[in-house]
Amino acid sequence: MRRLALPAAALPAALAAVLAGTALTAVPAHAARPSEKGRLDVLFVGAHPDDEASGLSTYGQWNEFDGPYVSRARVGVLTVTRGEGGGNAVGTEEGPPLGLLREDEERRAVGKAGIKDVHYLDKVDFYYTVSAPLAAKSWNHQATLEKVVRLVRETRPETIVTMEPAPLPGQHGHHQEAARLAIEAYFAAADAKAGPKDAPRPWAARRLLITGGATGPTGPSCVTDFTPSDPSARVIGVWGGRASPRNGGKTWAQVEREAQRVYVSQGWGGRPDVPADPAEIGCDYFTEVHSRERPAPSKPESGPAVTGEQEPLPRVADFDAWARRTGVPGLIGRMKRVLTLGSGQSRKVRIDLTNTSSSAQSGTVKLDLPTGFAADTAGKPYELAAGAKGAVTFTVENTDASLPTSDQGGVNGDHDYTITTTSGSAPPDVRKAALELVPVAALPKAGTAPRTDGKEDPGEYSGPTLDLSRVWEGGACESSADCSATGKVTWTGDALHMLVNVRDDKRGTVLGADDCKRHWRTDSVEIAVDPRGDSENTSTTFKTGIFPAMADGKPCFERDADHHQGPGKETAPGMEVAATVSQPYAGYTVETKIPFTALPAAVDPARMALNVFVYDSDTQDKTGQTRLGWSTWGGVQGDPYRWGLTTLPGHVPPPGLPDTAPPPVMPAEAALSQNSPLSIIQAAETGIPLAGGRAAPWWDTARITGRPAVSGGGTTFRLRSTGPGTAHAYVWDGKILGRKKIVVRRAGLMTVTVLAAPLPHRGVLAVAFEAKAGGTASSTARLGG
């Protein structure tokens, strides 16, 4: 029996498996071997609902056709979270209710590609970050890995597909961590000594793929005529222009687009059609990370005796160490080595040296810097013992402060240079790296504290005017009247004061006063402060989103994706916000006072990192079109090292503030599988327990017994248990009609009534039991007729 979650309008198809089958299905208490009903050929592992969306044309083809790589495959999805931390373009749901809404979207979307099984791990979608280590800590990496291993062994896929695990610029940290989990599970699931002790027997998938890895033309030739990012990697291309007979001859790219439109909560409902001409449609590309069918491609062993590389960012060093430790050394070196420095400033640049030879080496390291940069010396000597590591350090200065900063300078923000390391008679090692310039500003102390009234009075802000009109995401502004902004910052003994003037020709959605969250959905300002100027991720920073006006006419603010996300008044005591919106509408002004005590640590007056972003929406569908800012790169809202640098001459932090931020207050409330009828129904039918957990033991389980009765506005059923626990019962007909939580204290038979009565032949009773001894059991029964 199979099932597909659909909206109420398509209810008969959604319930066909349950209503047409027996009255009762249940997870076996302890199966000797995994259920065949839950077996898969391909398993995609992602972090959020919609992470698989860009590959659905491929997964649909793998499901529909015979092919050289996979044939008529049963494809399933493992999603670590339900995306409860994302935006909502269709309502005010947030947290677990939004997660369940997004689960329904995901099941309906992937169903268009023939995917029926979606497994969730019930981890929290806490917020956008570019830090995999932060996600690993929040999700408890080892415990979550055990869940993934269990699901791989339960579903026994031949192919595992996941996302890009490397911290490429803008790459979501949740995506990185989900990929790390998938890659580790690929190996651990095959290892009898790894994984949970009570998990099914080991399973070795044949191949491991990650998405992306090449560029190519449009048309069918993209399958073979492409350029891989890594010439040594194995890459496969799957053309989206192939027609799908089961979808009436539509191209699979168009079917994928229709599936993507199901994600209306994410603002995807209005995505345009793909090109009608298949020749204008390209390929999905996948890189083979590991295969148990053929050896990895060999790489030449010969090379320079000594290598010299620019020091890595902490996240890059962490990733390379992980790749080496996990057994996927081919992933090392995927990130370009970059460092930032303030415009017109200098910094230390360390060059890491490795002697790859069996003899001592000596030589010189030279930097060939671009125009506008200079090092303290032309070259630095070194000596290294055989096999040893070392380093030399240069002081590099930006000597031309007129060079454009952010992504407007160099090539997409990178000022490339060359590192040449010589070593005796061996050929030199030549490597590329880049420096990135961030804007700087000296912020003067205010003579008199500005009034926070949403307008600038003479003399309030004497410092420099910040240009906030650089685009870092979305479409370009048609003119300064379309979208542009400036900012001013000053400070007093107890607070930062900021004024942002925004020009905007079309007003986005004015949200209800109860919807002061996820500011990026409409016109808003975001202020980001890293008080010490050294944060690896935003969990040690202060970030606030400010709406100029809600439906009640008042401004509103929140904290988002920082040290303490939540409603502004609760998480930033003493913060003040005022705004004026021009009439007729041509933009707005936001002014705010941020107490230093609201920041996670004391400000370093010689190096406070700061950024200001402006989100522009010209539509009424709760989606933004353009993002502007001061220091700009893709994904920069999560990259404190790329924010601008400021000084506060004469500032003395208020007493009692720490120099190091305490542990952050992280969002922790996730949507849970035992609260999802769709997940319960799937678990009952596939025999795979909820959330990557184990099945309840035979001596502590519970299930529906007999046929439920519907009468008098209620649904009554009997629950037989063999031990204590908690049961979650739902009456469902495409939406939850009623629910009841039942505490089971001992073995026996209970009669339970849920106050809900579906229409005849349209309902399902779904029950999830959480055993006190651990593990779950899921059972379902049809209702009416």
N, C-alpha and C positions, 0 to 999 in steps of 0.2 A: 504494500500500500504506500502511495506517495501523496505528498500534499504540497500545496503552494499557497502562500499567504496572499490574499487579495482583499481589496476594499469591499465594503458591504454590498456595493452594486453588483459585484461579481461573485457573490457568496456561493451559489451552487457549485462553481468550479473549485472554490477554495475548500469546501467541505466534502468534496466528492470522495476522497480517500476514506475519511472517517465514516461518513453517512452511508456509503455503499458497502462498507466492510462489516466486520463483526461488531458487536456492541461494545467490546472492550479490548484494549491493547495495553500492554504494560512492559516496562523494562524488566528483564529478568534480574533477580536479586544478585546473582553472581554467575555470569556466563562463563563457561569453561574457555570459550574463545570468543573473539569479537563477533558481533552480529553481521551477517552478510548484507542485511538491509541498509546498513550505514556505510558500506564500503564505497570508496571513491577511487577514481583513476588519477585525478588531478586535484590538488588542494592549494588554493590561494590563501596566503596569510597576510592580513592587513591590520591596520590599527583602528580604523573608523568605518562605519557604513559609508559607502561611496568610494573607498580606496581602490576597489576593483573596477570602478566604472570605466576607466580609460582602456581596459583590456577586454571588455565584454565581447567585442567583435571577434577576438581570438578565441575566447573560451566558448563562445557560441559555435564557432566553426569546429573546434575540437569535439564538441558535443554532437554536431550534426553530421559531420563527414568522416570518411576514412582519410588518413593522411600519413605523411612520412614520419611525423613525430609522435602524434597520438591519434587514435581512431575511435570515433563515437564514444568519447570518454564521458564518464560520470564526473562532473566537476563540482566541487564544493568550495565553500568559503569559510575561513576562520577569521573572525573579527575580534580583536582584543577588547575593544570598548564598544558601547552603543552610541558614541558621539554626543553624550549629553552635555558636553562643554562647548558645543558649536553654536552657531547662530540659528535663528528661527525666523524664516521669512513668511510664515503662515499663521503664527499665533504667538501666545505668550508663554507656552510651555517651556520649562527649563529643567535641568537636572534629570532625574529618572523618568518623568513623564515625556520629556523630549527624547530621551534615549529609546523608549518604547515606540514613539512615533517614528524615529529614524530606523528602528529595526523593521517596522512594517514597510517603510519605503525600500529598504535594502532587499528584503525578500521579494517584493513585487518587481523591483528593477532587475535583479539577477535572474528572476524567473523567465524574463524575455530571452535569456541566453541558455535556457534549459537547465539552470541551476536550481536545485530544490533544497539542498542542505546548507544551512548557514549556522555555524557554531559561534557562540560568544563566550568570552572568558570572564565577563563581569568586572573588568578593571575600569577605573574611572578615567574619563576623558577630561583631564584637569584643566588644561589650557594650551594654547599654541606656544611651543618652545622649540628651539633648534638643538636642544641638549638631550642626547640619548642617555647619558648618565642620570639626568634628573628623572626621565621617564622610568629608567630601570629601578631607581630608588622608590619612586612613587608606586610602581606596580609590584614591588618585591620580585626582582628578576628571577631568583631561583625558584620561588613558588610558582610563578607564572610559567617558567620553562617546563616545570613538571606537568602542568596542564597541557601545554602544547605537545610534549612528548606523548602523553596519554592519548591525545586526540589523533596524533599521527599513527600510533599503534592501533587505535580503534578503527580508523578509516582506511589505513593501509594503501595510501596513494603510491602510484609509480612515479609521479612527478610532483614536486613541491615548487610553487612559484611564490615569490615574495617581492617586496619593494626594495628600493635602493638603501643599503645599510650605511653608506658613508655620509659624513656630515658635509655634503656639498652645500654651497651657499643657498640658504632659504629652505633646505630640506627639513621637514618637520621632525622633531626629535621622536615623536611617537612612531612615525614611519621607520625611522632608523632602528628604534628598539624592537618594533614588531619584526623587522627583517632579521635583526640579530637573533631573536627568539626562534624564528623559523630556521635559520641556518644552524644554530646550535642543536635544535631539535632533530634536524635531518641526520646529524651524526649520533646524537644521544639515543634516538629511538631505535637505532640499529645495535646499540651497545647493551649487552645483557647486564653490565655492571652499572649502567646509568639509569636515570629516571626513577619514578616512584616504585617502591617495592611491590605494591599491589597492582601495578599496571599490567596490561596484557603483554604477551611475549614480544620480544623485539621485532621490529620491522625495518627493513632497509629499502627506502625509496631508491629508484634507479638514478634519478637526476634532480638537480637543484638549479632553478633559474631565478634571476632577478630581472625586474622590468627595466627596459631601456638598454642603452649601450651602443647605439648606432644612429646615423642619419642617412636618409636615402631619398630617392625621387618619389613622385607619385606614379600610380599605375602598377600593373602586375610585376614589372621589372624590379620593384623595390624589394622583392623577396631575395634576390641575388645581387642586385647592383646597389650595395650600400657601403658606407664607410664606418667601420667600428671605431668606437672611442679608444679602445685598446687593441692595437693590431694583433696581439697574441691571443685575444679572447675568442671563444666560439660564440657566435651570435646567430640567432634565427629570426627571420622576418615572416610575419603573417599579414597578408594583404587584406585590408578591410573592404575592398571593392568587390569581393566575391558575392554572387547572388545567393540568396537563401530560399530554396524551394518551400521550406516549411513556413516561411514568412512572406509568401506571395511574390517571391522574386525580388524583394528589397535587398539592397546590399547590406552586408553585415555591419558596415559603418553606420548606416541609417538605423538599423535595429538597435545598435549601441546608443545612438543619439536619443532614440525614443525611450530607452531604458534610463538614460541619464536624466531625462525630463521628469522621471518619477520622483527625483530628489527635490521636491518643491520646497521643503524646509530650508534647503541650502541655496535657494534662489536660482535653481537650474531649470525651472519649468519653462522658461522662455528661450532656451538655447535653440539656435537656428538649425535648419536642416543642413546635412552635409552636402557636398556637391552631388548633383544628379548624375554627372558623368563619372563612371568608375575610374577613368584615366586620371582624374584629379584627386583620387583618394590614395593615401599612403599606407604604410605598414605599421604594425606594432612590432617592436623589437624586444628581444629577451636575450640576456647573457647567461651562458651556462657557467655556473660557479663550480659545480662538481658533478661528476658522472661516475657511477659504478660500472658502466658498460664499456668505458674506454678511458685510457690514461689522460691526464691533464696535458695540455700542450707544453712542450718543453721550451724553456727560455735559455738563451745563450749564457753559459757560465763565465766566459771570459769578459773582462772589463778592466777599468782603471784599478790600480792597486789601492788608491785612497779615494773615497767619495766625500764630497762636501755638500751639505744641504742646509738651507735656511731653517732655523729652529721652527718646529711646528707649533701651531696653536694648540692649547690643551686638548681640545676636542679631537684634533687630528692625531695627536700622540696617543690619545685614548683609543681611537679607532684602530690605528695601525697595530697597537699592542693587542687589542682584541682579535683582529684578523690573524695575527701570528699565533696567538694562543688557541684559537678555535680550529686552526688547520686550513685556513683559506688564504694563504699568503698571496695569491693572485690578486686579492682585493687591496693589498697594501699600495700606497702611493696614488690612490685615485683622486686625491685632493691637491690642488695647486697650493704651494706654500706661500702664504701671504702674511704680512704684518701691517698694522696701521700706525701712523704717527700724525700728530697735529700739524696743520698747515704752518710752515715757517718754523717748526720745532725740530728737535733731534731726538733720537732714541738709540738704545743699544740693540744691535742685531747680531745674534750668535749664529755662527756657522758650525754645524755638527759634523764631525769628521769620523770616518770609519776606515780602518786599515783592513782591507779584505785579503791581504796577502799573508804569507807565512814568514815574512822577513820584516825587519824594522824599515820604516819609511820616513822621509823628511821632504819638505817642499814648501810651497807658498800658496796661500789662498788670496785670490784677487776678486774684487767686485767691479763689474762694468755697469755703472749706474747710469740711468737716463738723465737727460738734461734737466737741471733744476734740483739735482740731488748730489751730495758729496759725502765721501767717507773721510774719517780722520787720518787714514793712510791708504796708499795705493794697494798695499798687500801686507799680509801677515804671515810669518813663518810658523812652521809647526814641526814637531817630531813625534812619531808614534811607534810604539813597540809592535811586534807582529800581532795581528788580530785585535789590537787595542782600539778604543774609541777616545775621542777628545773633542776639543772645540777651540775656535778662536772667535773673538768678539770685536766687532767694529762699532764705532759711533757714526751713525748716518744722520745727516741733516738735510731737511728740505730748504735749499738755499734760495728758491724762488717762490715766495709766498703768493705770487699772483697766479700760480697754476690752479686750474679748477679742482675743486675737492669732490669727494663722494664719487658716485658713478658717472659724473660729468667729466672727470679727469682721466687721463691715460686711455686705456682700452677697457671700456665698461668699468672704470674705476681703478684698474690695475696699471701701475707704472712698472712695467716689466724690466728686469735686469738679469745679468748673467753672473754666475759664480763659477770661477775656474780654479780647480785645485790641481796643482802639479805634484808629481812624486817621482823624483829621480829620472830614470830613462823610460819609465812606463808612459803610456799616453795620458794626457790630462783628463780629468773628470770635468765635464761642462754641464751645468744644470741651470734651469730657469727658476726664478722666484719673482715676487712682486711686492711692492710697497703701495699702500693705499692711504690717501690723504683724507683726514676728517677735518671739518671746520672747527675753528677755535674762537673763543670770545672771553674777554675779561668783563666780569659782571660787577659794576660798581655798587657800593652800598647806598641806599636811598637816604637822602637828607631827612625826609619826612616819609613815613609809611604811606604808600598809595591807598586810596580808598577803593575797596573792592566794589565797584558800582557798574562795571561793564562799559566804561568809557575812559579815555585817557585825558587827564587834566594836565595843564602845563607844568612841566618840571617833574612829573611823577617818575618818568623812566628816562634817565640820562645816559644809559648805556647804548651799545650798538643795536641797530635794527637787524634782526635775523631774517634771512631770506628763506621762507618756508614754501617756495613755489616749485621746488624740484619734484618731478614725478618719480616715484619709486615702484609703483605698481598700477596697472590699469591703463586706460587710454589717455593720450595727451590732451591737455587743455586746448580748446580752440582759440582762446584768447585769455588775457588776464582777467577779463570780466567773467569768463566761464568758470575759472577756478585759479586762484592765486592767494597768497597769504604772506603776512609778515608777523614777526613776534618781537617782544621786548621783555627783558628780564632784569629785575633788581632784587635786592634783599635788605632785610632789616635784622635786628639781633635775634628775632625769633622765627623768621619765616622767609621763604622765597615768594616773590610776587611776579606774576606773568600776565602779559596782555597779548592776545592774538587777534589780529584783524584779518577777516576772511572775505574775499570777493567771490561771489557765486551767483550765477544768473538764473539758476533753477533750484527750487527747494526740493529736497528729498522728503521721504515719509516723515511726518511728525508723529512720533510714537506716543502711546498712552503714558500717563504719569506712572503707571505700574510696570512699565517696560524699560526701566532705566538700567540697561545692560547691553552687552555685545554692541558697543558703540559703532563698530565699523559698518553696520547695516545702513546707516544714513549719515547726514551731515553732522560732523562732530570733530572735536579736537582731542588729541591724545598727547599727554605730557609724560615723558619718561626721564627719570632721574636715577643715576647710579652714584650714590653719594661718595663712594671711595674710588670710583673710576677704574675698578679692576674686576668687575663681575664676569664670571664665565657664562652665566645665564641669568634670566630675569627674576629668578626666585630670591635674589638678594637686592633687588631694585624696587623702586616705587614707580608705578604706572597708573595714570588716571585717565579715564575717558569722560569727556564733558560734552553734553548735549546743550546747544544754545537755548532750546525751548522744547518742552514737551507739550502734550495736548492741553495742559492746564495753563500754558503760557510761561511756565517757570523753567529755568535751567535745572539740570540734574547732573550728578557726577557719580562715578563708580570707580573702583579699582579693578584692574583686569590683568591677568597673567603676570603677577608680580609676587612680592613677599607675602601679601595678604589680600587675596582677591575677595571682592564682595561689595555690598552697598557702601557708598561713600561715607555716610555719616557714622557707620559702624566701624569702618576700617581706617578712616582718616579723621579722627576727632580734631576739631578746630579748623578744618579746611573750609574755606569760603569760596563760593563761585557766584559770579554775576554775569549777565549777558544782555546785549541789546541786539535786536534783529531789525534790520532796516525795513521801512515801509515807504514805497513799494519795495518788494524784496530784491536786494542786490548784494546780500551777504549779511555778516553778523560779526560782533565783537565779543570775545570771551575774556574775562578777567578772573584771576584766581589768586588766593593766598594759600600757600602750602606750608604749614608749620614744620620746622626742622624736626620736631618731635614725632611727626608722622612718618618720617623716613626710616628705613630699617637700620641705619647706622649714622654715625656722625659724618658730616661732610668733610672731605679733605679739601681745604681751600685752594690747594695747588693743582687739584685734578678731580673735579667733579664732572662726570660724564652726563650729558644732557641731550635729549632729542625732543622735537615737537613735530607731531604729524597732524595733517588735516585730511579728513575723509570726506570725499565729495560724492553725493548721490543726486542724480537728476531724475530719478524715477520714483514711483509710488509702490514698488514691490519689495521694499526692504533689502535692496542690494546696492552696494557701492559701485561706482564706475572708475574713480580715480583716487589715488592716494599720493599726497604731497608730504614734504618734510624738509628738515634742515640738513641732516646727514642721511643720505639715501642710498640704499641698495635693496635688491629683492630680499624680502624676509627680514629687513633691518629691525623691525619691532621686537624681534627676539634675539638680536645680536648686540649686546651692550658694547662689545669691543669696537663696533663701527659707529657708535654715537659720537656726537661732537664733544670736544673737551673745553671746559671752562675753568676759570679761576675766580675766586672770591677774595680779592685782596683785603686783608684785615679781618677776615671772618674768624671768630672763635666759637666753636660748637657749644651749644647749651650744655651745662653740666649733666652728667649721668648717661649721656648717649654712648653706646658701645662703638668701638672702632671696627668691630666685625659684626655683621648682621647675625642675629640669632637664627635658629632653624625656622624656615618659612611655615606659614599656616597654609597647607595645601588643601584644595577641594578634595573631598573624600567620598561623597555620596554618588554611588553608581547605580544604574539600572541593573536589576538582578534577574537571572533567568527564571527563578521560581515565581517571579511576578509577571512573567510573560506567557500568556496562553499559547502563542505561536511557538515558543521554544519548548514548552511542555509537550505540545502535540508532536513536534518533531522528535523529541527524546523518546516518547512512547512508541513511535512508529519505527524509528531506526535502531532502538536498543542502545543508543549511545547516551550516557547520563549527561545531565545539565552541566554547562560551564566547565567542561574539561575535568570534571570531578569523577569520583568513583561511584559505583553503584552501591546503594544501601545493602548491608549484609542481609542474608536470608532471615536471620534472627532479629532483625530490627528494620522492618520495611512495612510498607502499607500500600494498598491499592483499592480501587473501586471494585466492588463485588456486586453481581446482579445488575439489573437494569434500572436506571434512575427513573423516577416518576416526576412528571411536570403537572402541577395543578395549583389552583388558587394563588397564582402569582409567585410560586416558588418551585424550586427544583430540589427534590429529596433523593438522597442516595445513601448507600451503605459503604462504609470504609472499614476494611479488615486490616488490622495491624498485628505485627508480631513483636513489636517493641515500641518504646517511646520516641517521640519526635514532634515535628510540626508539619501540618499539611496545609497547603494553599490551594483552595478550590476556586475555579472560575467557570462561569457560564458565559459562553462566547459564541457569537454568530457573525464574526467579522469585526466586532468590537466587544468590549467587556460589558456584559449586561448586569453582572453581579459577581461578588467575590466574598470569600469567607476564609478566615484563618482559624485553623483547628488545632488546639493543643492536644496531643495524644500522650496520655500518661502511662499507659500499659498496653500489653497485648489484648486484643479483643475485637469486637464488632461494634461500630458506632453508627448511628443514624444521624445524618447531617442534612440540613436544609439551607440552601442558598436562595436568598430573596431575589429571584430573577426567573422569568419564564419566556423562553424564546418562542417564536412562531413555529408551527409544526414543520418538522423536517429541516429545520434551519440551524439548529444549535448543537453545540458540543460541550460536554462537561470535561474539563481538564484539571487534573490534580497532580501537584508536585509534593512529594513527601521528603522532608529533611530529617534524616535519622539522627537521633541523639548520639549514636555511635559513629556518625559520619557517613557521608554519601547520600545520594538521592534516589528516589524511585518515581517514575512518571507514569500516569495512566490516563486514559481517555474513554469516554463513552458517548455515543450519539444520543440525542434527545429528540423525542417526538417521533412516533411511527416506527 
